Amino acid sequence: MSSKISEAVKEEIFKLISTPGMEIEEISKKVNLDLETVKNILTEEYFKCNLDHGRRLCCR
């Protein structure tokens, strides 16, 4: 679903999420996307880049 979103919008989401104090709801309003789409983009990036630094989700 998020493959339809342009790379510029994705980069804007990643820049905004790294801003301290920025909420996901605020990001969705700034980039004019619904909340679920923003969450899906962030989830895909999380799994793609393995931001958990090698820990398995089942081992927590």
Helices and strands as residue ranges (DSSP letters): G 2-4, H 7-17, H 24-30, H 35-49, G 57-59
